[in-house]
């Protein structure tokens, strides 16, 4: 049984805003899957680089992160070094109202972890937490030995 004098609950923080920037429809699909699992949410949107020049993508990302506020927020990108990550970094450097953490390699566990913790952690700590969750979610899974059928079973 836990001792209530030693239980600590983090004080709620303001919702940390975020943006998912991806190639094609990946970001929209990730948010759709997250809604199917977590229900309706706000404060997170997706944009695609489809049909956008580099400058137009930087401007679109910049418009979104301008609304993050002085506490900052998080931008999830799909490919490190890709156009979406580069646009996020450029937009953040050009005048975000607060610090913007850019995380690449976005996956569904990262989005779900963000949704679960975005009112519990400050932006920098949240980005670190989500990054760790994303790394932990990438695993090589192998069937149990008993489930593997012998090659020459008669």
ABEGO torsion letter per residue (X at the ends): XBBAAABBBBBBBBBBBBBBBBBEAAAAAAAAAAAAAAEBBBGBBBBBABGBBAAAAAAAAAAAAAAAEAAEBBBBBABBGBAAAAAAAAAAAAGBABBBBBBBGBBAAAAAAAAAAAAABBAAAAAAAAAAAAAAABBBBBBBAAABBBAABX
